[in-house]
Amino acid sequence: MNIPEHIFKGYDIRAVYPTEMDEESIVPIVKAIYKFLHEGKPEDQPLTLVVGTDMRTSSPSLTKVAIETLVNLGAHVIDIGIVSTPTFYFCVSNYGYEAGFQVTASHNPKEWNGIKIVKNSPGGLIKIGKSQGLEDIKRMALNGESVPPIEGGTVEKKEGFLEDEIENALRIVGNPKLKRFKIVADTANAMGAQYIKTIFDKVEADLIKMNFELDGTFPAHQPDPLQSETLVDLQKRVIDEGADLGLAPDGDGDRLFFIDEKGQIVPPTIITSIVAKELLKDHPGEQVLVDIRYLLTPKKIIEESGGLMMVTKVGHAYITEGLHTSGGIFAGESSGHYFFRDTGNAESQMPMILTVLKVLTEENKSFSEVVEKYRRSFESGEFNFKVTNAPEILSAITEKYNDGQIETMDGVAISYPTWRLSVRTSNTEPLLRLNVESYEKAEMEEKRDELVTLINSLVT
């Protein structure tokens, strides 16, 4: 089977099973991954790496072949079984393993699968995206390159890591005393169910479970909380149950959205701000990273809390890389990814949930009241335009708003004293993405509508 080049994305490998990746084609891909990760070691010295997998229907057979391939190369494989991606990251980081990969396609529909790759370093985990080596892996996989196999490959099953992960999360949050909350969680039959159950086996709460049975066919809905329609049932259930909050992780559990007691989606920038403020209480002067899309609320809260804000490109691999190079304590992305230095610079949702519960306990207010306390700006939400002429549109926007402060780190971001815009192309689809924010709701709506009209007039 020929391996399509396009399955090597910006941050990981994503492919439709079995037409773009199957049990045959995963072999050269795994060999290429191992060769890349093995670079710098003597040929006769095997690599120890962690392999995890999600609950997709194609994952068991793909993972089985992947592990067999590694063993045939002489690797020592730490098999952690079916886990969320944050738990996979925790295992590589916490136990000091050299590297690893997770067989998953994150929030993609059921027919997809893929691979997320990390290597360890003294400064934390390094995710292998396009700019960190995935292009090399693609080249080696397409050319059929590998390391010479050696004898003695082994597989070790590892257990007990979820207990260690929750203890680490409680330590990060300061082992808080928490009120008993009523919480509704819709895990979309996907991996977030595992760590949410682990938390509330340890922490007392009234947990109302929705779609907790692992099922890679996703019978309830696609596990993508960025699609607002997937949250409707959870929002209604939170209101109907009189719950304090709702939780909505994505397919592999590395993204998490919060719902307040009124059934409203809490902006991830508010969640970032809440956690940043808590961490900065004990770590003043530290850096907190946020992505280019929305800055105004986090910037105000981070500065008010005695921290420094650093801006990164959009994408979890870029943000982990930013934490690695800056030594920052925490990062929050507008799409619901949250990263801690204390979890190897990777996503970890256990301390996110615990921190929000800690703040709600200490504030003794409803979630919506806490959200308003932290809100410093108003956000448009992301608008996506299917385009073939993105450079022309970006150029027109830059020309129209050339009196603002222009930033080209990731697409075009333009800032004014009271509002800003971000327009960037998708890493994976032919889309142009628009985000607008302002300190005033009316101004945000005015500029949002102005930009939507402009872009629509230029789309070809």
C-alpha positions as CSV (number, residue, x, y, z in Angstrom):
1,M,0.0,0.0,0.0
2,N,1.3,3.4,-1.0
3,I,1.4,5.9,1.9
4,P,-0.3,9.2,1.0
5,E,1.9,12.2,1.8
6,H,-1.1,14.2,3.1
7,I,-1.6,12.0,6.2
8,F,1.4,13.7,7.7
9,K,-0.2,16.8,9.2
10,G,1.1,19.9,11.1
11,Y,1.1,18.2,14.5
12,D,0.6,14.5,14.0
13,I,-0.4,11.7,11.6
14,R,-4.1,11.5,10.6
15,A,-5.5,9.1,8.1
16,V,-8.7,7.4,7.0
17,Y,-8.7,3.7,7.9
18,P,-8.2,1.5,6.0
19,T,-7.9,3.5,2.7
20,E,-5.1,5.8,3.8
21,M,-3.5,3.8,6.6
22,D,-3.9,0.1,7.5
23,E,-2.0,-2.7,9.2
24,E,0.3,-3.0,6.3
25,S,1.2,0.7,5.8
26,I,1.6,1.4,9.5
27,V,4.7,-0.8,9.5
28,P,7.0,1.5,7.5
29,I,5.5,4.5,9.4
30,V,6.5,2.9,12.7
31,K,9.9,2.0,11.4
32,A,10.4,5.6,10.4
33,I,9.2,6.9,13.7
34,Y,11.6,4.5,15.5
35,K,14.5,5.5,13.3
36,F,13.9,9.2,14.0
37,L,13.5,8.7,17.7
38,H,16.6,6.5,17.8
39,E,18.9,9.0,16.2
40,G,21.9,9.8,18.4
41,K,22.0,6.4,20.1
42,P,24.4,3.6,19.2
43,E,22.9,1.1,16.7
44,D,23.0,-1.8,19.1
45,Q,21.4,0.2,22.0
46,P,17.6,-0.2,21.9
47,L,15.1,2.5,22.6
48,T,12.5,2.3,25.4
49,L,9.3,3.9,24.4
50,V,5.7,4.0,25.5
51,V,2.8,3.0,23.3
52,G,-0.8,3.9,24.1
53,T,-4.0,3.7,22.1
54,D,-7.5,5.1,22.1
55,M,-10.9,3.3,21.8
56,R,-11.4,3.5,18.0
57,T,-12.4,0.3,16.3
58,S,-9.3,0.2,14.2
59,S,-6.9,0.9,17.2
60,P,-6.4,-2.6,18.5
61,S,-5.2,-4.1,15.3
62,L,-3.1,-1.1,14.4
63,T,-1.5,-0.9,17.8
64,K,-0.8,-4.7,17.8
65,V,1.1,-4.4,14.5
66,A,2.9,-1.2,15.8
67,I,4.1,-3.0,18.9
68,E,5.2,-6.1,17.0
69,T,7.1,-3.9,14.5
70,L,9.0,-2.2,17.4
71,V,9.8,-5.5,19.1
72,N,11.2,-6.8,15.8
73,L,13.5,-3.7,15.7
74,G,14.7,-4.6,19.2
75,A,12.8,-1.9,21.1
76,H,11.7,-2.2,24.8
77,V,8.0,-1.3,24.6
78,I,6.0,0.0,27.6
79,D,2.5,-1.0,26.7
80,I,0.0,1.2,28.6
81,G,-3.1,0.0,26.8
82,I,-6.2,2.1,26.2
83,V,-5.6,5.6,27.6
84,S,-6.3,9.2,27.0
85,T,-3.6,11.2,25.3
86,P,-2.9,13.3,28.5
87,T,-2.4,10.0,30.4
88,F,0.0,8.8,27.6
89,Y,2.0,12.1,28.0
90,F,2.0,11.7,31.8
91,C,3.5,8.2,31.5
92,V,6.3,9.3,29.2
93,S,7.1,12.4,31.3
94,N,6.5,11.2,34.9
95,Y,8.4,7.9,34.6
96,G,11.2,9.3,32.5
97,Y,10.8,7.2,29.4
98,E,12.7,8.2,26.3
99,A,9.8,8.6,23.9
100,G,6.5,7.2,22.7
101,F,3.5,7.4,20.5
102,Q,-0.3,7.3,20.9
103,V,-2.5,5.6,18.3
104,T,-5.4,8.1,18.0
105,A,-7.2,10.4,15.7
106,S,-8.2,12.8,18.5
107,H,-11.7,14.3,17.7
108,N,-11.9,13.1,14.1
109,P,-14.9,11.0,12.9
110,K,-14.9,7.2,13.6
111,E,-13.3,6.1,10.3
112,W,-10.1,8.0,11.1
113,N,-7.0,7.0,13.0
114,G,-3.5,8.3,13.4
115,I,-0.4,8.7,15.6
116,K,0.8,11.4,18.0
117,I,4.5,11.2,18.8
118,V,6.7,12.6,21.6
119,K,10.2,12.4,22.8
120,N,11.4,13.3,26.3
121,S,14.1,15.8,27.2
122,P,15.5,17.5,30.3
123,G,13.2,20.5,29.6
124,G,10.1,18.4,29.2
125,L,8.3,16.6,26.3
126,I,8.8,17.6,22.7
127,K,5.9,16.8,20.4
128,I,7.0,15.7,17.0
129,G,5.1,18.0,14.6
130,K,6.0,19.4,11.2
131,S,8.7,21.7,12.5
132,Q,10.0,19.2,15.1
133,G,10.8,16.3,12.8
134,L,7.5,15.0,11.3
135,E,8.8,16.0,7.8
136,D,11.8,13.7,8.4
137,I,9.5,10.9,9.5
138,K,7.4,11.4,6.4
139,R,10.4,11.2,4.1
140,M,11.8,8.1,5.8
141,A,8.4,6.3,5.8
142,L,7.9,7.1,2.1
143,N,11.4,5.8,1.3
144,G,11.0,2.7,3.5
145,E,13.9,3.7,5.8
146,S,14.5,1.9,9.1
147,V,17.2,1.1,11.7
148,P,18.9,-2.3,11.5
149,P,16.9,-4.7,13.7
150,I,18.6,-6.2,16.8
151,E,17.6,-9.2,18.9
152,G,16.0,-8.9,22.3
153,G,12.9,-6.7,21.8
154,T,10.5,-6.8,24.7
155,V,7.0,-5.7,25.8
156,E,6.3,-4.6,29.4
157,K,2.7,-4.0,30.4
158,K,2.4,-1.1,32.8
159,E,-0.4,-0.4,35.3
160,G,-1.1,2.0,38.2
161,F,-0.4,5.1,36.3
162,L,-3.9,6.6,36.7
163,E,-3.5,6.6,40.4
164,D,-0.1,8.3,40.0
165,E,-1.6,10.8,37.6
166,I,-4.4,11.9,40.0
167,E,-1.9,12.2,42.9
168,N,0.3,14.4,40.7
169,A,-2.7,16.6,39.7
170,L,-3.8,17.0,43.4
171,R,-0.2,18.0,44.2
172,I,-0.2,20.6,41.4
173,V,-3.4,22.1,42.7
174,G,-2.2,22.0,46.4
175,N,-4.4,19.1,47.6
176,P,-7.4,21.4,48.1
177,K,-10.4,20.9,50.2
178,L,-13.3,20.9,47.8
179,K,-17.1,21.4,48.2
180,R,-19.3,18.6,46.9
181,F,-20.4,19.6,43.5
182,K,-23.0,18.2,41.1
183,I,-21.2,17.7,37.8
184,V,-22.5,16.5,34.4
185,A,-19.9,15.0,32.1
186,D,-20.5,14.0,28.5
187,T,-17.4,12.1,27.3
188,A,-18.9,11.1,23.8
189,N,-18.0,7.5,24.4
190,A,-14.4,8.5,24.2
191,M,-11.2,8.6,26.4
192,G,-12.1,11.5,28.7
193,A,-14.4,9.1,30.5
194,Q,-11.3,7.4,31.9
195,Y,-9.7,10.3,33.7
196,I,-13.0,11.9,34.8
197,K,-13.9,8.6,36.5
198,T,-10.4,8.5,38.1
199,I,-10.8,12.1,39.5
200,F,-14.3,11.4,41.0
201,D,-13.3,8.1,42.4
202,K,-10.9,10.1,44.5
203,V,-12.8,13.4,45.0
204,E,-16.4,13.4,46.4
205,A,-18.9,14.8,43.9
206,D,-22.3,13.9,42.4
207,L,-21.2,12.9,39.0
208,I,-23.8,12.4,36.3
209,K,-22.4,10.4,33.4
210,M,-23.4,10.9,29.8
211,N,-22.0,8.5,27.1
212,F,-19.3,7.1,29.3
213,E,-19.1,3.6,27.7
214,L,-16.0,3.5,25.4
215,D,-17.3,3.0,21.9
216,G,-15.2,3.9,18.9
217,T,-18.3,4.2,16.6
218,F,-19.3,7.3,18.6
219,P,-23.0,6.4,18.7
220,A,-24.1,9.6,20.6
221,H,-22.1,12.2,18.6
222,Q,-18.7,13.0,17.2
223,P,-16.3,13.7,20.1
224,D,-15.5,17.2,19.1
225,P,-16.6,19.9,21.6
226,L,-15.5,22.7,19.1
227,Q,-18.7,21.7,17.2
228,S,-21.3,23.5,19.2
229,E,-24.0,21.0,18.3
230,T,-22.2,18.2,20.2
231,L,-22.7,20.2,23.4
232,V,-26.4,20.8,23.2
233,D,-27.5,17.7,25.1
234,L,-24.9,18.4,27.8
235,Q,-26.0,22.0,28.2
236,K,-29.6,20.9,28.6
237,R,-28.7,18.2,31.1
238,V,-26.7,20.7,33.2
239,I,-29.8,22.9,33.5
240,D,-32.3,20.0,34.0
241,E,-30.2,18.5,36.8
242,G,-29.5,21.8,38.5
243,A,-25.9,21.0,38.2
244,D,-23.0,23.3,39.1
245,L,-21.1,22.7,35.9
246,G,-20.6,20.4,32.9
247,L,-17.5,18.8,31.3
248,A,-17.0,18.0,27.6
249,P,-13.6,16.4,26.6
250,D,-12.8,15.5,23.0
251,G,-12.0,12.1,21.5
252,D,-8.6,11.5,23.0
253,G,-9.2,13.7,26.0
254,D,-6.5,16.3,25.4
255,R,-9.1,19.1,24.9
256,L,-11.8,20.0,27.5
257,F,-14.7,22.4,27.5
258,F,-16.5,23.6,30.6
259,I,-20.2,24.5,30.8
260,D,-21.6,26.8,33.5
261,E,-24.7,26.2,35.6
262,K,-26.8,28.2,33.1
263,G,-25.8,25.8,30.3
264,Q,-23.4,28.4,28.7
265,I,-20.1,27.5,27.2
266,V,-17.2,29.0,29.2
267,P,-14.7,30.6,26.9
268,P,-11.3,28.7,27.2
269,T,-9.6,32.1,27.7
270,I,-11.5,32.5,31.0
271,I,-10.5,29.0,32.1
272,T,-6.8,29.8,31.1
273,S,-7.1,33.0,33.2
274,I,-8.5,31.2,36.2
275,V,-5.8,28.6,36.3
276,A,-3.0,31.2,35.5
277,K,-4.1,33.3,38.5
278,E,-4.0,30.3,40.8
279,L,-0.6,29.2,39.7
280,L,0.8,32.7,39.8
281,K,-0.2,33.1,43.5
282,D,2.7,30.7,44.4
283,H,4.9,31.4,41.3
284,P,4.9,35.2,40.8
285,G,6.8,36.5,37.8
286,E,6.4,33.3,35.8
287,Q,5.5,33.2,32.1
288,V,2.0,32.0,30.9
289,L,1.6,31.2,27.2
290,V,-1.5,31.8,25.1
291,D,-2.2,31.4,21.4
292,I,-2.5,34.3,19.0
293,R,-6.3,34.1,18.6
294,Y,-7.5,35.7,21.8
295,L,-5.2,37.7,24.1
296,L,-7.1,40.5,25.8
297,T,-8.7,38.7,28.8
298,P,-5.7,36.5,29.6
299,K,-3.3,39.5,29.3
300,K,-5.2,41.5,31.8
301,I,-5.5,38.7,34.3
302,I,-1.9,37.5,34.0
303,E,-0.6,41.1,34.5
304,E,-3.0,41.7,37.4
305,S,-1.6,38.5,38.9
306,G,2.0,39.4,38.6
307,G,2.9,37.2,35.6
308,L,4.2,37.6,32.1
309,M,2.3,36.7,29.0
310,M,3.9,35.1,26.0
311,V,2.1,34.6,22.6
312,T,2.5,31.5,20.5
313,K,1.3,30.1,17.2
314,V,-1.9,28.1,17.2
315,G,-1.4,24.3,17.6
316,H,-0.6,22.1,20.5
317,A,2.9,21.1,19.2
318,Y,3.9,24.8,18.9
319,I,2.6,25.5,22.4
320,T,4.5,22.6,24.0
321,E,7.6,23.8,22.1
322,G,7.0,27.3,23.4
323,L,6.8,26.0,27.0
324,H,9.9,24.0,26.4
325,T,12.0,26.9,25.2
326,S,10.6,29.6,27.6
327,G,10.3,27.5,30.8
328,G,6.8,28.9,31.2
329,I,4.6,27.4,34.0
330,F,1.4,27.0,32.1
331,A,-0.3,27.5,28.7
332,G,-3.9,27.8,27.5
333,E,-5.1,27.5,23.9
334,S,-8.4,28.9,22.6
335,S,-9.5,25.4,21.5
336,G,-9.5,23.9,25.0
337,H,-5.9,22.5,25.2
338,Y,-4.2,23.3,28.6
339,F,-0.6,22.6,29.4
340,F,1.4,22.4,32.6
341,R,5.2,22.5,33.1
342,D,4.6,20.0,35.9
343,T,3.2,17.5,33.4
344,G,6.1,17.7,31.0
345,N,4.7,20.8,29.2
346,A,1.9,18.6,27.8
347,E,-1.9,18.7,28.1
348,S,-3.3,17.5,31.4
349,Q,-7.0,17.9,32.2
350,M,-7.0,16.5,35.7
351,P,-5.4,19.6,37.3
352,M,-7.7,21.8,35.1
353,I,-10.8,20.3,36.6
354,L,-9.5,20.3,40.1
355,T,-8.4,24.0,39.8
356,V,-11.8,25.1,38.6
357,L,-13.4,23.2,41.5
358,K,-11.0,24.8,43.9
359,V,-11.8,28.3,42.7
360,L,-15.5,27.7,42.8
361,T,-15.1,26.3,46.3
362,E,-13.1,29.3,47.5
363,E,-15.2,32.0,45.7
364,N,-18.4,30.4,46.9
365,K,-20.2,31.7,43.8
366,S,-21.8,30.1,40.8
367,F,-19.7,29.3,37.8
368,S,-21.3,32.0,35.7
369,E,-20.6,34.6,38.4
370,V,-16.9,33.6,38.5
371,V,-16.8,33.8,34.7
372,E,-18.0,37.4,34.8
373,K,-15.5,38.2,37.5
374,Y,-12.7,37.1,35.2
375,R,-14.1,38.5,31.9
376,R,-12.1,41.4,30.6
377,S,-13.1,41.3,26.9
378,F,-15.7,39.9,24.5
379,E,-14.8,37.3,21.8
380,S,-16.5,36.6,18.5
381,G,-16.0,32.9,18.3
382,E,-14.2,31.5,15.3
383,F,-15.6,32.1,11.8
384,N,-14.4,29.7,9.1
385,F,-14.4,30.5,5.4
386,K,-13.7,28.0,2.6
387,V,-11.3,29.8,0.3
388,T,-8.9,29.2,-2.5
389,N,-7.3,32.7,-2.4
390,A,-6.2,33.0,1.2
391,P,-3.1,35.1,0.4
392,E,-5.2,37.7,-1.4
393,I,-7.6,38.0,1.4
394,L,-4.9,38.3,4.1
395,S,-3.3,41.0,1.9
396,A,-6.6,42.9,1.6
397,I,-7.2,42.8,5.4
398,T,-3.6,43.9,6.1
399,E,-4.1,46.9,3.7
400,K,-7.5,47.9,5.2
401,Y,-6.3,47.8,8.8
402,N,-2.7,49.0,8.1
403,D,-3.0,51.7,10.9
404,G,-3.0,49.0,13.5
405,Q,-0.2,47.0,15.1
406,I,0.4,44.1,12.6
407,E,1.8,40.7,13.7
408,T,2.5,37.9,11.2
409,M,3.6,35.1,13.5
410,D,0.6,33.0,12.4
411,G,-1.5,34.4,9.6
412,V,-2.2,38.1,10.3
413,A,-3.1,39.6,13.7
414,I,-3.8,43.3,14.0
415,S,-4.2,45.1,17.3
416,Y,-5.8,48.5,18.2
417,P,-6.0,50.0,21.7
418,T,-9.5,48.5,22.3
419,W,-9.9,45.6,19.9
420,R,-7.9,43.2,17.7
421,L,-8.4,40.6,15.0
422,S,-6.7,37.4,14.0
423,V,-7.0,35.8,10.5
424,R,-5.1,32.6,9.7
425,T,-5.3,29.6,7.5
426,S,-6.0,26.2,8.8
427,N,-3.2,23.7,9.1
428,T,-5.3,20.8,7.9
429,E,-8.2,22.2,5.7
430,P,-8.7,24.8,2.9
431,L,-10.1,27.3,5.5
432,L,-9.5,30.8,6.6
433,R,-10.2,31.3,10.3
434,L,-11.3,34.7,11.7
435,N,-11.4,35.7,15.4
436,V,-12.2,39.2,16.7
437,E,-12.1,40.5,20.3
438,S,-12.7,43.8,22.0
439,Y,-13.0,45.3,25.5
440,E,-16.5,46.3,24.5
441,K,-19.2,43.9,23.2
442,A,-20.7,46.4,20.7
443,E,-17.3,47.1,19.2
444,M,-16.5,43.4,18.9
445,E,-19.8,42.8,17.1
446,E,-19.3,45.8,14.8
447,K,-15.8,44.8,13.8
448,R,-16.8,41.1,13.5
449,D,-19.6,42.0,11.0
450,E,-17.3,44.4,9.1
451,L,-14.6,41.7,8.7
452,V,-17.1,38.9,7.8
453,T,-18.6,41.2,5.1
454,L,-15.1,42.0,3.7
455,I,-13.9,38.4,3.6
456,N,-17.2,37.2,2.0
457,S,-16.8,39.8,-0.7
458,L,-13.3,38.5,-1.5
459,V,-13.8,34.7,-1.3
460,T,-13.2,32.8,-4.5
